[in-house]
Amino acid sequence: MDELSAAVSSASHRDFSAIRTRIDARLAELLPRDDSGHHQIGNAMHAGTLPAGKRVRPILLVLAAQDLGHDSNALIDLGCAIEMIHAGSLIVDDMPCMDNASLRRGQPTIHRRFGEDIAILTTVALLSKAFGVVASLEAVDAAIRTQLVACLAEAVGTQGLVRGQYEDLREGAHSRSARAIATTNELKTGVLFGATLHMAGLVAGASEGQQRSLRRFAIELGHAFQLLDDLTDGEPDTGKDAGQDTGKSTLVALLGVEVTRKQLIRHLAQADACLAEVYGAGSQVSRYVHQLFAKALPSLR
């Protein structure tokens, strides 16, 4: 586990930052904007997507495909589509009828800044734009494009993000088993990671075995991210409202900080093992995941 906490090379860090810069630039091109002030949807789409995002999912998509030997501009557009869906899910998650959050990425949430009506329409617009971007990838074979669209639809729908949010709303305030909490976490966080890695595999021509390993990696990574989010809920420097999970049945509330931290580390180790099945040792994806958690893990001791 010391490996997971070790610093990655500065060269790798520069490579990852370069991908993020490309994603940010392409998002700014793809998202509409109205500077007249008459229609705020475009401005809200920008505000909900562009500021301060880590771009974890788009970067993972690009790296996963590159590690499989594929590189193209289509990866950037696919990453942007994933980021739009992620941003839309956060806007909904923050709404008064959901988590009633006031801060996201250190800024007022979209419903606080633009109003609940604009927030709802912005989410719909982001989802629509994301599917449009994927469907318009002329450089990708039409049959693959169809699979990419289907993958996104499944991730968003009633077997994915929608179901996860529903279960969190209906069951989150009640006492739940560790297994039930983990299932909700997988739906809320893991499914979009799953779509991200599956889309990378589709474009890169991954084998069925590689896709299975990437899917298991995505599940383990999703659990790790959700546990990290739960563990840092009370910290003031996350860019979100502190104590947002107070009163919810999370693994931290059920098992305590130390046990939850050990589970997070176990999920990361299992994620690394899944990556090794696909890429062997030293993949870009593995180095990137190590970098993401390297700073957080020591602070959770």
SEVO-324049 format. One record per residue (C-alpha): residue number from 1; residue in one letter; z, x, y. Coordinates in steps of 0.2 Angstrom, whole numbers, m for minus. Each point is the difference from the previous one (the first is absolute). Layout:
! residues N
<atom><nr>NUM</nr><rest>A</rest><pz>Z</pz><px>X</px><py>Y</py></atom>
...
//
This chain:
! residues 301
<atom><nr>1</nr><rest>M</rest><pz>0</pz><px>0</px><py>0</py></atom>
<atom><nr>2</nr><rest>D</rest><pz>2</pz><px>15</px><py>11</py></atom>
<atom><nr>3</nr><rest>E</rest><pz>m19</pz><px>1</px><py>0</py></atom>
<atom><nr>4</nr><rest>L</rest><pz>m1</pz><px>m17</px><py>7</py></atom>
<atom><nr>5</nr><rest>S</rest><pz>11</pz><px>5</px><py>15</py></atom>
<atom><nr>6</nr><rest>A</rest><pz>m9</pz><px>16</px><py>3</py></atom>
<atom><nr>7</nr><rest>A</rest><pz>m11</pz><px>3</px><py>15</py></atom>
<atom><nr>8</nr><rest>V</rest><pz>m19</pz><px>m1</px><py>m3</py></atom>
<atom><nr>9</nr><rest>S</rest><pz>m12</pz><px>13</px><py>7</py></atom>
<atom><nr>10</nr><rest>S</rest><pz>m5</pz><px>m1</px><py>18</py></atom>
<atom><nr>11</nr><rest>A</rest><pz>m18</pz><px>0</px><py>m6</py></atom>
<atom><nr>12</nr><rest>S</rest><pz>3</pz><px>m16</px><py>m10</py></atom>
<atom><nr>13</nr><rest>H</rest><pz>9</pz><px>m8</px><py>15</py></atom>
<atom><nr>14</nr><rest>R</rest><pz>m15</pz><px>3</px><py>11</py></atom>
<atom><nr>15</nr><rest>D</rest><pz>m12</pz><px>m7</px><py>m13</py></atom>
<atom><nr>16</nr><rest>F</rest><pz>11</pz><px>m16</px><py>m1</py></atom>
<atom><nr>17</nr><rest>S</rest><pz>1</pz><px>m1</px><py>19</py></atom>
<atom><nr>18</nr><rest>A</rest><pz>m19</pz><px>1</px><py>1</py></atom>
<atom><nr>19</nr><rest>I</rest><pz>m2</pz><px>m15</px><py>m11</py></atom>
<atom><nr>20</nr><rest>R</rest><pz>12</pz><px>m10</px><py>10</py></atom>
<atom><nr>21</nr><rest>T</rest><pz>m9</pz><px>5</px><py>16</py></atom>
<atom><nr>22</nr><rest>R</rest><pz>m17</pz><px>m6</px><py>m8</py></atom>
<atom><nr>23</nr><rest>I</rest><pz>8</pz><px>m16</px><py>m5</py></atom>
<atom><nr>24</nr><rest>D</rest><pz>8</pz><px>m4</px><py>17</py></atom>
<atom><nr>25</nr><rest>A</rest><pz>m17</pz><px>4</px><py>8</py></atom>
<atom><nr>26</nr><rest>R</rest><pz>m9</pz><px>m12</px><py>m12</py></atom>
<atom><nr>27</nr><rest>L</rest><pz>12</pz><px>m14</px><py>2</py></atom>
<atom><nr>28</nr><rest>A</rest><pz>m2</pz><px>1</px><py>19</py></atom>
<atom><nr>29</nr><rest>E</rest><pz>m19</pz><px>m2</px><py>m3</py></atom>
<atom><nr>30</nr><rest>L</rest><pz>2</pz><px>m14</px><py>m12</py></atom>
<atom><nr>31</nr><rest>L</rest><pz>13</pz><px>m11</px><py>8</py></atom>
<atom><nr>32</nr><rest>P</rest><pz>m6</pz><px>m11</px><py>14</py></atom>
<atom><nr>33</nr><rest>R</rest><pz>8</pz><px>0</px><py>17</py></atom>
<atom><nr>34</nr><rest>D</rest><pz>m1</pz><px>m11</px><py>15</py></atom>
<atom><nr>35</nr><rest>D</rest><pz>4</pz><px>8</px><py>16</py></atom>
<atom><nr>36</nr><rest>S</rest><pz>m3</pz><px>m15</px><py>11</py></atom>
<atom><nr>37</nr><rest>G</rest><pz>17</pz><px>m8</px><py>m5</py></atom>
<atom><nr>38</nr><rest>H</rest><pz>m7</pz><px>m17</px><py>m4</py></atom>
<atom><nr>39</nr><rest>H</rest><pz>1</pz><px>3</px><py>m19</py></atom>
<atom><nr>40</nr><rest>Q</rest><pz>14</pz><px>9</px><py>m7</py></atom>
<atom><nr>41</nr><rest>I</rest><pz>m4</pz><px>1</px><py>m18</py></atom>
<atom><nr>42</nr><rest>G</rest><pz>m9</pz><px>16</px><py>1</py></atom>
<atom><nr>43</nr><rest>N</rest><pz>14</pz><px>8</px><py>10</py></atom>
<atom><nr>44</nr><rest>A</rest><pz>13</pz><px>m6</px><py>m12</py></atom>
<atom><nr>45</nr><rest>M</rest><pz>m11</pz><px>7</px><py>m15</py></atom>
<atom><nr>46</nr><rest>H</rest><pz>0</pz><px>17</px><py>9</py></atom>
<atom><nr>47</nr><rest>A</rest><pz>19</pz><px>m1</px><py>4</py></atom>
<atom><nr>48</nr><rest>G</rest><pz>4</pz><px>m5</px><py>m18</py></atom>
<atom><nr>49</nr><rest>T</rest><pz>m10</pz><px>13</px><py>m9</py></atom>
<atom><nr>50</nr><rest>L</rest><pz>m2</pz><px>16</px><py>11</py></atom>
<atom><nr>51</nr><rest>P</rest><pz>16</pz><px>6</px><py>7</py></atom>
<atom><nr>52</nr><rest>A</rest><pz>11</pz><px>13</px><py>m9</py></atom>
<atom><nr>53</nr><rest>G</rest><pz>m5</pz><px>m5</px><py>m18</py></atom>
<atom><nr>54</nr><rest>K</rest><pz>1</pz><px>13</px><py>m14</py></atom>
<atom><nr>55</nr><rest>R</rest><pz>m16</pz><px>m6</px><py>m8</py></atom>
<atom><nr>56</nr><rest>V</rest><pz>8</pz><px>4</px><py>m17</py></atom>
<atom><nr>57</nr><rest>R</rest><pz>m12</pz><px>m12</px><py>m10</py></atom>
<atom><nr>58</nr><rest>P</rest><pz>m16</pz><px>6</px><py>8</py></atom>
<atom><nr>59</nr><rest>I</rest><pz>4</pz><px>18</px><py>m2</py></atom>
<atom><nr>60</nr><rest>L</rest><pz>5</pz><px>m3</px><py>m18</py></atom>
<atom><nr>61</nr><rest>L</rest><pz>m17</pz><px>m9</px><py>m3</py></atom>
<atom><nr>62</nr><rest>V</rest><pz>m10</pz><px>15</px><py>7</py></atom>
<atom><nr>63</nr><rest>L</rest><pz>10</pz><px>13</px><py>m9</py></atom>
<atom><nr>64</nr><rest>A</rest><pz>0</pz><px>m9</px><py>m17</py></atom>
<atom><nr>65</nr><rest>A</rest><pz>m19</pz><px>m2</px><py>1</py></atom>
<atom><nr>66</nr><rest>Q</rest><pz>m2</pz><px>18</px><py>6</py></atom>
<atom><nr>67</nr><rest>D</rest><pz>11</pz><px>6</px><py>m14</py></atom>
<atom><nr>68</nr><rest>L</rest><pz>m12</pz><px>m9</px><py>m12</py></atom>
<atom><nr>69</nr><rest>G</rest><pz>m15</pz><px>10</px><py>7</py></atom>
<atom><nr>70</nr><rest>H</rest><pz>m6</pz><px>m14</px><py>12</py></atom>
<atom><nr>71</nr><rest>D</rest><pz>m1</pz><px>1</px><py>19</py></atom>
<atom><nr>72</nr><rest>S</rest><pz>m10</pz><px>m11</px><py>12</py></atom>
<atom><nr>73</nr><rest>N</rest><pz>2</pz><px>m9</px><py>17</py></atom>
<atom><nr>74</nr><rest>A</rest><pz>2</pz><px>m16</px><py>m10</py></atom>
<atom><nr>75</nr><rest>L</rest><pz>18</pz><px>6</px><py>m5</py></atom>
<atom><nr>76</nr><rest>I</rest><pz>5</pz><px>0</px><py>19</py></atom>
<atom><nr>77</nr><rest>D</rest><pz>m6</pz><px>m18</px><py>2</py></atom>
<atom><nr>78</nr><rest>L</rest><pz>9</pz><px>m5</px><py>m16</py></atom>
<atom><nr>79</nr><rest>G</rest><pz>15</pz><px>8</px><py>6</py></atom>
<atom><nr>80</nr><rest>C</rest><pz>m1</pz><px>m10</px><py>17</py></atom>
<atom><nr>81</nr><rest>A</rest><pz>m2</pz><px>m16</px><py>m10</py></atom>
<atom><nr>82</nr><rest>I</rest><pz>16</pz><px>3</px><py>m10</py></atom>
<atom><nr>83</nr><rest>E</rest><pz>9</pz><px>5</px><py>17</py></atom>
<atom><nr>84</nr><rest>M</rest><pz>m6</pz><px>m17</px><py>8</py></atom>
<atom><nr>85</nr><rest>I</rest><pz>7</pz><px>m10</px><py>m15</py></atom>
<atom><nr>86</nr><rest>H</rest><pz>16</pz><px>10</px><py>1</py></atom>
<atom><nr>87</nr><rest>A</rest><pz>2</pz><px>m3</px><py>19</py></atom>
<atom><nr>88</nr><rest>G</rest><pz>m3</pz><px>m18</px><py>m3</py></atom>
<atom><nr>89</nr><rest>S</rest><pz>13</pz><px>m1</px><py>m13</py></atom>
<atom><nr>90</nr><rest>L</rest><pz>13</pz><px>8</px><py>12</py></atom>
<atom><nr>91</nr><rest>I</rest><pz>m4</pz><px>m12</px><py>14</py></atom>
<atom><nr>92</nr><rest>V</rest><pz>3</pz><px>m15</px><py>m12</py></atom>
<atom><nr>93</nr><rest>D</rest><pz>16</pz><px>9</px><py>m7</py></atom>
<atom><nr>94</nr><rest>D</rest><pz>7</pz><px>2</px><py>18</py></atom>
<atom><nr>95</nr><rest>M</rest><pz>m3</pz><px>m19</px><py>5</py></atom>
<atom><nr>96</nr><rest>P</rest><pz>16</pz><px>m11</px><py>4</py></atom>
<atom><nr>97</nr><rest>C</rest><pz>m3</pz><px>m10</px><py>m16</py></atom>
<atom><nr>98</nr><rest>M</rest><pz>0</pz><px>16</px><py>m10</py></atom>
<atom><nr>99</nr><rest>D</rest><pz>11</pz><px>15</px><py>4</py></atom>
<atom><nr>100</nr><rest>N</rest><pz>1</pz><px>m5</px><py>19</py></atom>
<atom><nr>101</nr><rest>A</rest><pz>m2</pz><px>19</px><py>5</py></atom>
<atom><nr>102</nr><rest>S</rest><pz>m1</pz><px>5</px><py>18</py></atom>
<atom><nr>103</nr><rest>L</rest><pz>m6</pz><px>18</px><py>m2</py></atom>
<atom><nr>104</nr><rest>R</rest><pz>m14</pz><px>8</px><py>m11</py></atom>
<atom><nr>105</nr><rest>R</rest><pz>m5</pz><px>18</px><py>2</py></atom>
<atom><nr>106</nr><rest>G</rest><pz>12</pz><px>2</px><py>15</py></atom>
<atom><nr>107</nr><rest>Q</rest><pz>m9</pz><px>m14</px><py>9</py></atom>
<atom><nr>108</nr><rest>P</rest><pz>3</pz><px>m19</px><py>3</py></atom>
<atom><nr>109</nr><rest>T</rest><pz>m7</pz><px>m9</px><py>m15</py></atom>
<atom><nr>110</nr><rest>I</rest><pz>m17</pz><px>m9</px><py>2</py></atom>
<atom><nr>111</nr><rest>H</rest><pz>8</pz><px>m18</px><py>1</py></atom>
<atom><nr>112</nr><rest>R</rest><pz>12</pz><px>7</px><py>13</py></atom>
<atom><nr>113</nr><rest>R</rest><pz>m13</pz><px>8</px><py>11</py></atom>
<atom><nr>114</nr><rest>F</rest><pz>m14</pz><px>m13</px><py>m2</py></atom>
<atom><nr>115</nr><rest>G</rest><pz>8</pz><px>m16</px><py>m6</py></atom>
<atom><nr>116</nr><rest>E</rest><pz>1</pz><px>m7</px><py>m18</py></atom>
<atom><nr>117</nr><rest>D</rest><pz>m17</pz><px>m9</px><py>2</py></atom>
<atom><nr>118</nr><rest>I</rest><pz>m9</pz><px>16</px><py>4</py></atom>
<atom><nr>119</nr><rest>A</rest><pz>9</pz><px>9</px><py>m14</py></atom>
<atom><nr>120</nr><rest>I</rest><pz>m5</pz><px>m12</px><py>m13</py></atom>
<atom><nr>121</nr><rest>L</rest><pz>m18</pz><px>0</px><py>6</py></atom>
<atom><nr>122</nr><rest>T</rest><pz>0</pz><px>19</px><py>1</py></atom>
<atom><nr>123</nr><rest>T</rest><pz>5</pz><px>1</px><py>m19</py></atom>
<atom><nr>124</nr><rest>V</rest><pz>m14</pz><px>m11</px><py>m5</py></atom>
<atom><nr>125</nr><rest>A</rest><pz>m12</pz><px>10</px><py>11</py></atom>
<atom><nr>126</nr><rest>L</rest><pz>6</pz><px>17</px><py>m8</py></atom>
<atom><nr>127</nr><rest>L</rest><pz>m2</pz><px>m7</px><py>m18</py></atom>
<atom><nr>128</nr><rest>S</rest><pz>m17</pz><px>m7</px><py>4</py></atom>
<atom><nr>129</nr><rest>K</rest><pz>m5</pz><px>17</px><py>8</py></atom>
<atom><nr>130</nr><rest>A</rest><pz>6</pz><px>10</px><py>m15</py></atom>
<atom><nr>131</nr><rest>F</rest><pz>m10</pz><px>m10</px><py>m12</py></atom>
<atom><nr>132</nr><rest>G</rest><pz>m15</pz><px>1</px><py>11</py></atom>
<atom><nr>133</nr><rest>V</rest><pz>1</pz><px>19</px><py>1</py></atom>
<atom><nr>134</nr><rest>V</rest><pz>0</pz><px>2</px><py>m19</py></atom>
<atom><nr>135</nr><rest>A</rest><pz>m14</pz><px>m13</px><py>m2</py></atom>
<atom><nr>136</nr><rest>S</rest><pz>m11</pz><px>10</px><py>12</py></atom>
<atom><nr>137</nr><rest>L</rest><pz>1</pz><px>17</px><py>m8</py></atom>
<atom><nr>138</nr><rest>E</rest><pz>m18</pz><px>2</px><py>m3</py></atom>
<atom><nr>139</nr><rest>A</rest><pz>2</pz><px>18</px><py>m7</py></atom>
<atom><nr>140</nr><rest>V</rest><pz>10</pz><px>m7</px><py>m14</py></atom>
<atom><nr>141</nr><rest>D</rest><pz>m9</pz><px>m8</px><py>m15</py></atom>
<atom><nr>142</nr><rest>A</rest><pz>0</pz><px>m19</px><py>1</py></atom>
<atom><nr>143</nr><rest>A</rest><pz>9</pz><px>m3</px><py>m16</py></atom>
<atom><nr>144</nr><rest>I</rest><pz>14</pz><px>12</px><py>5</py></atom>
<atom><nr>145</nr><rest>R</rest><pz>2</pz><px>m9</px><py>17</py></atom>
<atom><nr>146</nr><rest>T</rest><pz>2</pz><px>m16</px><py>m10</py></atom>
<atom><nr>147</nr><rest>Q</rest><pz>14</pz><px>8</px><py>m10</py></atom>
<atom><nr>148</nr><rest>L</rest><pz>8</pz><px>7</px><py>16</py></atom>
<atom><nr>149</nr><rest>V</rest><pz>0</pz><px>m17</px><py>9</py></atom>
<atom><nr>150</nr><rest>A</rest><pz>8</pz><px>m8</px><py>m16</py></atom>
<atom><nr>151</nr><rest>C</rest><pz>13</pz><px>14</px><py>m1</py></atom>
<atom><nr>152</nr><rest>L</rest><pz>6</pz><px>m4</px><py>18</py></atom>
<atom><nr>153</nr><rest>A</rest><pz>0</pz><px>m19</px><py>m2</py></atom>
<atom><nr>154</nr><rest>E</rest><pz>11</pz><px>2</px><py>m15</py></atom>
<atom><nr>155</nr><rest>A</rest><pz>12</pz><px>12</px><py>9</py></atom>
<atom><nr>156</nr><rest>V</rest><pz>2</pz><px>m12</px><py>15</py></atom>
<atom><nr>157</nr><rest>G</rest><pz>0</pz><px>m17</px><py>m10</py></atom>
<atom><nr>158</nr><rest>T</rest><pz>13</pz><px>m10</px><py>m10</py></atom>
<atom><nr>159</nr><rest>Q</rest><pz>2</pz><px>14</px><py>m13</py></atom>
<atom><nr>160</nr><rest>G</rest><pz>3</pz><px>13</px><py>13</py></atom>
<atom><nr>161</nr><rest>L</rest><pz>6</pz><px>1</px><py>18</py></atom>
<atom><nr>162</nr><rest>V</rest><pz>2</pz><px>m18</px><py>2</py></atom>
<atom><nr>163</nr><rest>R</rest><pz>10</pz><px>m3</px><py>m15</py></atom>
<atom><nr>164</nr><rest>G</rest><pz>11</pz><px>15</px><py>4</py></atom>
<atom><nr>165</nr><rest>Q</rest><pz>4</pz><px>m6</px><py>17</py></atom>
<atom><nr>166</nr><rest>Y</rest><pz>3</pz><px>m18</px><py>m7</py></atom>
<atom><nr>167</nr><rest>E</rest><pz>12</pz><px>7</px><py>m13</py></atom>
<atom><nr>168</nr><rest>D</rest><pz>9</pz><px>10</px><py>13</py></atom>
<atom><nr>169</nr><rest>L</rest><pz>2</pz><px>m15</px><py>12</py></atom>
<atom><nr>170</nr><rest>R</rest><pz>6</pz><px>m12</px><py>m14</py></atom>
<atom><nr>171</nr><rest>E</rest><pz>11</pz><px>12</px><py>m10</py></atom>
<atom><nr>172</nr><rest>G</rest><pz>4</pz><px>15</px><py>11</py></atom>
<atom><nr>173</nr><rest>A</rest><pz>16</pz><px>m8</px><py>7</py></atom>
<atom><nr>174</nr><rest>H</rest><pz>6</pz><px>m5</px><py>m18</py></atom>
<atom><nr>175</nr><rest>S</rest><pz>8</pz><px>11</px><py>m13</py></atom>
<atom><nr>176</nr><rest>R</rest><pz>m13</pz><px>8</px><py>m11</py></atom>
<atom><nr>177</nr><rest>S</rest><pz>m1</pz><px>12</px><py>m14</py></atom>
<atom><nr>178</nr><rest>A</rest><pz>m7</pz><px>18</px><py>2</py></atom>
<atom><nr>179</nr><rest>R</rest><pz>m15</pz><px>m5</px><py>m10</py></atom>
<atom><nr>180</nr><rest>A</rest><pz>m4</pz><px>m15</px><py>11</py></atom>
<atom><nr>181</nr><rest>I</rest><pz>2</pz><px>11</px><py>16</py></atom>
<atom><nr>182</nr><rest>A</rest><pz>m12</pz><px>13</px><py>m7</py></atom>
<atom><nr>183</nr><rest>T</rest><pz>m13</pz><px>m14</px><py>m4</py></atom>
<atom><nr>184</nr><rest>T</rest><pz>0</pz><px>m6</px><py>18</py></atom>
<atom><nr>185</nr><rest>N</rest><pz>m1</pz><px>18</px><py>6</py></atom>
<atom><nr>186</nr><rest>E</rest><pz>m15</pz><px>3</px><py>m11</py></atom>
<atom><nr>187</nr><rest>L</rest><pz>m8</pz><px>m15</px><py>7</py></atom>
<atom><nr>188</nr><rest>K</rest><pz>4</pz><px>3</px><py>18</py></atom>
<atom><nr>189</nr><rest>T</rest><pz>m4</pz><px>19</px><py>0</py></atom>
<atom><nr>190</nr><rest>G</rest><pz>m8</pz><px>6</px><py>m16</py></atom>
<atom><nr>191</nr><rest>V</rest><pz>m15</pz><px>m12</px><py>0</py></atom>
<atom><nr>192</nr><rest>L</rest><pz>m8</pz><px>7</px><py>15</py></atom>
<atom><nr>193</nr><rest>F</rest><pz>3</pz><px>18</px><py>m6</py></atom>
<atom><nr>194</nr><rest>G</rest><pz>m8</pz><px>m6</px><py>m16</py></atom>
<atom><nr>195</nr><rest>A</rest><pz>m15</pz><px>m7</px><py>9</py></atom>
<atom><nr>196</nr><rest>T</rest><pz>m1</pz><px>16</px><py>10</py></atom>
<atom><nr>197</nr><rest>L</rest><pz>m1</pz><px>11</px><py>m16</py></atom>
<atom><nr>198</nr><rest>H</rest><pz>m11</pz><px>m12</px><py>m9</py></atom>
<atom><nr>199</nr><rest>M</rest><pz>m13</pz><px>0</px><py>14</py></atom>
<atom><nr>200</nr><rest>A</rest><pz>0</pz><px>19</px><py>0</py></atom>
<atom><nr>201</nr><rest>G</rest><pz>m3</pz><px>0</px><py>m18</py></atom>
<atom><nr>202</nr><rest>L</rest><pz>m14</pz><px>m13</px><py>1</py></atom>
<atom><nr>203</nr><rest>V</rest><pz>m9</pz><px>10</px><py>13</py></atom>
<atom><nr>204</nr><rest>A</rest><pz>3</pz><px>17</px><py>m9</py></atom>
<atom><nr>205</nr><rest>G</rest><pz>m6</pz><px>m7</px><py>m17</py></atom>
<atom><nr>206</nr><rest>A</rest><pz>17</pz><px>3</px><py>m8</py></atom>
<atom><nr>207</nr><rest>S</rest><pz>2</pz><px>m4</px><py>m19</py></atom>
<atom><nr>208</nr><rest>E</rest><pz>10</pz><px>m14</px><py>m7</py></atom>
<atom><nr>209</nr><rest>G</rest><pz>13</pz><px>12</px><py>m5</py></atom>
<atom><nr>210</nr><rest>Q</rest><pz>1</pz><px>8</px><py>17</py></atom>
<atom><nr>211</nr><rest>Q</rest><pz>1</pz><px>m17</px><py>8</py></atom>
<atom><nr>212</nr><rest>R</rest><pz>15</pz><px>m5</px><py>m11</py></atom>
<atom><nr>213</nr><rest>S</rest><pz>9</pz><px>16</px><py>5</py></atom>
<atom><nr>214</nr><rest>L</rest><pz>m4</pz><px>m3</px><py>19</py></atom>
<atom><nr>215</nr><rest>R</rest><pz>7</pz><px>m18</px><py>m2</py></atom>
<atom><nr>216</nr><rest>R</rest><pz>16</pz><px>6</px><py>m8</py></atom>
<atom><nr>217</nr><rest>F</rest><pz>1</pz><px>13</px><py>14</py></atom>
<atom><nr>218</nr><rest>A</rest><pz>m2</pz><px>m13</px><py>13</py></atom>
<atom><nr>219</nr><rest>I</rest><pz>14</pz><px>m11</px><py>m7</py></atom>
<atom><nr>220</nr><rest>E</rest><pz>12</pz><px>15</px><py>m1</py></atom>
<atom><nr>221</nr><rest>L</rest><pz>m5</pz><px>5</px><py>18</py></atom>
<atom><nr>222</nr><rest>G</rest><pz>3</pz><px>m18</px><py>6</py></atom>
<atom><nr>223</nr><rest>H</rest><pz>17</pz><px>m1</px><py>m7</py></atom>
<atom><nr>224</nr><rest>A</rest><pz>4</pz><px>17</px><py>8</py></atom>
<atom><nr>225</nr><rest>F</rest><pz>m6</pz><px>m6</px><py>17</py></atom>
<atom><nr>226</nr><rest>Q</rest><pz>10</pz><px>m16</px><py>m1</py></atom>
<atom><nr>227</nr><rest>L</rest><pz>16</pz><px>9</px><py>m5</py></atom>
<atom><nr>228</nr><rest>L</rest><pz>m2</pz><px>12</px><py>14</py></atom>
<atom><nr>229</nr><rest>D</rest><pz>m2</pz><px>m15</px><py>12</py></atom>
<atom><nr>230</nr><rest>D</rest><pz>15</pz><px>m8</px><py>m7</py></atom>
<atom><nr>231</nr><rest>L</rest><pz>10</pz><px>16</px><py>1</py></atom>
<atom><nr>232</nr><rest>T</rest><pz>m5</pz><px>3</px><py>18</py></atom>
<atom><nr>233</nr><rest>D</rest><pz>3</pz><px>m18</px><py>6</py></atom>
<atom><nr>234</nr><rest>G</rest><pz>15</pz><px>4</px><py>10</py></atom>
<atom><nr>235</nr><rest>E</rest><pz>m7</pz><px>15</px><py>9</py></atom>
<atom><nr>236</nr><rest>P</rest><pz>m5</pz><px>m1</px><py>18</py></atom>
<atom><nr>237</nr><rest>D</rest><pz>m15</pz><px>11</px><py>1</py></atom>
<atom><nr>238</nr><rest>T</rest><pz>m11</pz><px>m9</px><py>m12</py></atom>
<atom><nr>239</nr><rest>G</rest><pz>m10</pz><px>m9</px><py>13</py></atom>
<atom><nr>240</nr><rest>K</rest><pz>7</pz><px>m17</px><py>m7</py></atom>
<atom><nr>241</nr><rest>D</rest><pz>15</pz><px>m11</px><py>3</py></atom>
<atom><nr>242</nr><rest>A</rest><pz>15</pz><px>9</px><py>m8</py></atom>
<atom><nr>243</nr><rest>G</rest><pz>9</pz><px>m11</px><py>m13</py></atom>
<atom><nr>244</nr><rest>Q</rest><pz>m15</pz><px>m11</px><py>m3</py></atom>
<atom><nr>245</nr><rest>D</rest><pz>5</pz><px>m2</px><py>m19</py></atom>
<atom><nr>246</nr><rest>T</rest><pz>18</pz><px>m5</px><py>4</py></atom>
<atom><nr>247</nr><rest>G</rest><pz>4</pz><px>m15</px><py>m11</py></atom>
<atom><nr>248</nr><rest>K</rest><pz>m15</pz><px>3</px><py>m12</py></atom>
<atom><nr>249</nr><rest>S</rest><pz>2</pz><px>4</px><py>m18</py></atom>
<atom><nr>250</nr><rest>T</rest><pz>m8</pz><px>18</px><py>m1</py></atom>
<atom><nr>251</nr><rest>L</rest><pz>3</pz><px>14</px><py>m13</py></atom>
<atom><nr>252</nr><rest>V</rest><pz>11</pz><px>9</px><py>13</py></atom>
<atom><nr>253</nr><rest>A</rest><pz>11</pz><px>m15</px><py>2</py></atom>
<atom><nr>254</nr><rest>L</rest><pz>1</pz><px>m3</px><py>m19</py></atom>
<atom><nr>255</nr><rest>L</rest><pz>1</pz><px>18</px><py>m6</py></atom>
<atom><nr>256</nr><rest>G</rest><pz>6</pz><px>11</px><py>15</py></atom>
<atom><nr>257</nr><rest>V</rest><pz>m8</pz><px>14</px><py>9</py></atom>
<atom><nr>258</nr><rest>E</rest><pz>2</pz><px>14</px><py>m12</py></atom>
<atom><nr>259</nr><rest>V</rest><pz>m7</pz><px>m10</px><py>m15</py></atom>
<atom><nr>260</nr><rest>T</rest><pz>m14</pz><px>m7</px><py>10</py></atom>
<atom><nr>261</nr><rest>R</rest><pz>m4</pz><px>18</px><py>6</py></atom>
<atom><nr>262</nr><rest>K</rest><pz>m1</pz><px>6</px><py>m18</py></atom>
<atom><nr>263</nr><rest>Q</rest><pz>m12</pz><px>m14</px><py>m5</py></atom>
<atom><nr>264</nr><rest>L</rest><pz>m11</pz><px>5</px><py>15</py></atom>
<atom><nr>265</nr><rest>I</rest><pz>m1</pz><px>18</px><py>m6</py></atom>
<atom><nr>266</nr><rest>R</rest><pz>m3</pz><px>m6</px><py>m18</py></atom>
<atom><nr>267</nr><rest>H</rest><pz>m15</pz><px>m11</px><py>6</py></atom>
<atom><nr>268</nr><rest>L</rest><pz>m7</pz><px>15</px><py>10</py></atom>
<atom><nr>269</nr><rest>A</rest><pz>1</pz><px>11</px><py>m16</py></atom>
<atom><nr>270</nr><rest>Q</rest><pz>m9</pz><px>m14</px><py>m10</py></atom>
<atom><nr>271</nr><rest>A</rest><pz>m13</pz><px>m1</px><py>13</py></atom>
<atom><nr>272</nr><rest>D</rest><pz>m3</pz><px>18</px><py>m1</py></atom>
<atom><nr>273</nr><rest>A</rest><pz>m2</pz><px>m1</px><py>m19</py></atom>
<atom><nr>274</nr><rest>C</rest><pz>m13</pz><px>m13</px><py>2</py></atom>
<atom><nr>275</nr><rest>L</rest><pz>m10</pz><px>10</px><py>13</py></atom>
<atom><nr>276</nr><rest>A</rest><pz>1</pz><px>15</px><py>m12</py></atom>
<atom><nr>277</nr><rest>E</rest><pz>m9</pz><px>m11</px><py>m13</py></atom>
<atom><nr>278</nr><rest>V</rest><pz>m14</pz><px>m2</px><py>11</py></atom>
<atom><nr>279</nr><rest>Y</rest><pz>m2</pz><px>16</px><py>10</py></atom>
<atom><nr>280</nr><rest>G</rest><pz>11</pz><px>13</px><py>m8</py></atom>
<atom><nr>281</nr><rest>A</rest><pz>12</pz><px>10</px><py>11</py></atom>
<atom><nr>282</nr><rest>G</rest><pz>m2</pz><px>3</px><py>18</py></atom>
<atom><nr>283</nr><rest>S</rest><pz>m10</pz><px>m15</px><py>6</py></atom>
<atom><nr>284</nr><rest>Q</rest><pz>m2</pz><px>m4</px><py>18</py></atom>
<atom><nr>285</nr><rest>V</rest><pz>8</pz><px>m17</px><py>m3</py></atom>
<atom><nr>286</nr><rest>S</rest><pz>15</pz><px>8</px><py>m8</py></atom>
<atom><nr>287</nr><rest>R</rest><pz>2</pz><px>12</px><py>15</py></atom>
<atom><nr>288</nr><rest>Y</rest><pz>m1</pz><px>m14</px><py>12</py></atom>
<atom><nr>289</nr><rest>V</rest><pz>13</pz><px>m11</px><py>m9</py></atom>
<atom><nr>290</nr><rest>H</rest><pz>12</pz><px>15</px><py>m1</py></atom>
<atom><nr>291</nr><rest>Q</rest><pz>m3</pz><px>2</px><py>19</py></atom>
<atom><nr>292</nr><rest>L</rest><pz>4</pz><px>m18</px><py>4</py></atom>
<atom><nr>293</nr><rest>F</rest><pz>17</pz><px>0</px><py>m9</py></atom>
<atom><nr>294</nr><rest>A</rest><pz>5</pz><px>18</px><py>3</py></atom>
<atom><nr>295</nr><rest>K</rest><pz>9</pz><px>m3</px><py>17</py></atom>
<atom><nr>296</nr><rest>A</rest><pz>8</pz><px>m17</px><py>m6</py></atom>
<atom><nr>297</nr><rest>L</rest><pz>8</pz><px>5</px><py>m16</py></atom>
<atom><nr>298</nr><rest>P</rest><pz>12</pz><px>13</px><py>6</py></atom>
<atom><nr>299</nr><rest>S</rest><pz>6</pz><px>m12</px><py>13</py></atom>
<atom><nr>300</nr><rest>L</rest><pz>4</pz><px>m13</px><py>m14</py></atom>
<atom><nr>301</nr><rest>R</rest><pz>12</pz><px>11</px><py>m9</py></atom>
//
